[in-house]
Amino acid sequence: MNVFRILGLAAILALVGCGEDKTTEYSGTYDLKIVATDINSSGGFVRGVLCTEKEDFPNQCAIAKDVEASAGQVVWEFIGVPAGEYAFAAYHDENNDNKINFVDGRMPSEGLMFSNNSMGRAGPPSFKQSAFKLVKNTKMVVQAKYFSQNGG
């Protein structure tokens, strides 16, 4: 093997080694503050979940927090969250029955919100649509969407 091939191979290996280091990207813990705007009433609670890709977004996630509803905006503070990729979802449980209510079984009658303000076409958005990386202390704003007349 000639010297130029060896040097070329060494350069390629060095470049491959300079790729993104996932271990340092996802190290540490951080605080996440999420502000939901356009809450239509102070009835009930706004129930939020913070999910990893391995969880059943937005249905069952290990990190969940409810905040008392307040017309205008509500705030969640998640303290000491391990760095990583997450998606956030919440709903305004105006009647406090611990479930999302629907009109005619199709249209949500209570407000919904997702990170990246993502929305699905015929159901909730996917994890990928809502995903964000938590690698520093972060403040995020999401907007509540009400789809039916019953929801305000």
N, C-alpha and C positions, 0 to 999 in steps of 0.2 A: 504494500500500500504506500502511495507516495505521500509526502508531507502535506500537500495541499488538501488531499482527501481527509487526512487525519484532522487538520485544522478546521476544515469545513464541517466535519462530523462533530467535532468538539463545540463549534459555534452553534450548531443546531441543538445539541443537547443542552447547552447553556440557555438558549432561548426557551426551550420547553420547560426548563426548571424555573423560568421567570414568570410563569403563568400565575393566575390568581390563586392565592393561598387561602383556601376556605377555612382553615383552622384559625388563622388570625382574624379573618373577616367576621367570624361568628364567635368571638370570644368576649367575655365580660357580661355584665348586666346593665340594663339601662331603664330609664323611666320613660313612660309613654303617656302623654296627655292627649285625649281625644275630645274635641268639642263638637257637639252635634247642634246644628242650627236649624231654624224653621220648625221647631217643635210647636204644634198647634194648640196645646192646652196644658194645664197643670194636673190633669187627671192621670192617676195610676203611676206606673214606673216606666222607665226606658231601660230595657234589658239588653245588655251587650255581651258579646263573646269575642275572645281573641284566640284564633286558631292557628295551628301549624298545618302544613300540607298533609301530614299523616292522619289528621283528625277528620271528622265528618262535617266539614264546613258547609253551611253555617249551623248545623243542627246540634252537634255534641262536641264541645270543646272544653278542655281542662280549665282554661281561664275564663271565668264568667263574673260579671259584676252588674248589679242593678243600681240605678240611680233614680231618685224621686223625680218625677216629671216636673218640668217648669216651663211655662209658655215662653217661647223664644229660643232658649238654648239650655243644654245640660252638658256636664263635664264628667268624664271618667279619668281617673288617675291610676295607672298601673305602675307600681313601683318595683324595681329590681327584676325586670323581665329579662331572661336570658337572651342574648343576641341571637338573631336568626330571621327567618322569613315567616311572616304572619299575614293573616287577613282578619279584618274586623267586620262584624255584623251586629246590628241592633234593631230592635223594633219597639215602638211606643205602645206598650200594653195599657191602653187607656182605661179599660174596664177591669184591669188587675186580675185576669183569669189565667195568667201564665201560659197563654198561647196566642198565636197570631190568628185573628178572626178574619173571615172572608165573606164577601157579598156573593151570593149564588155559588159558593164553593170555588170561585175563580179569582176574584179581584180582592186583594188585601184591603180591609177596612181600617187598618191601623198603619201608622207610619213606619217605613223601613229606611235603613241607612247602611251603607257599606263603605269600607275603605276604598279610596280612589273614586268615590261616588259612582261606583260601577252598578249597573243594573242588568239583570238577565232579561231575555226576551219572553220566556214562558216559565218563569220561576226565578230563583235567586241566581246571582252571577256565580261563576266558578271561582274556585280558590285562586287560580291564575289571574283572573280579571281583577281581583281585589287585593292581590299580594303586594307586600312592601317589605323592604329589608329594615330591620331594627338593628342598627350598628352604632347608634349614638342616641343621646337623649333627644326625644322627638315630640313635637306638637303637631297634631293633625286635625283638620276640620272636615267633617262630613255633613252632608245636608240631608235632612229628613224629607222623604217623598211620601205624600199621601195620594193614593190613587182613586179613591172613591169619595162620593159625596158624604158618606157616613163618617169618613175619617177626617173631615174638615176641609 
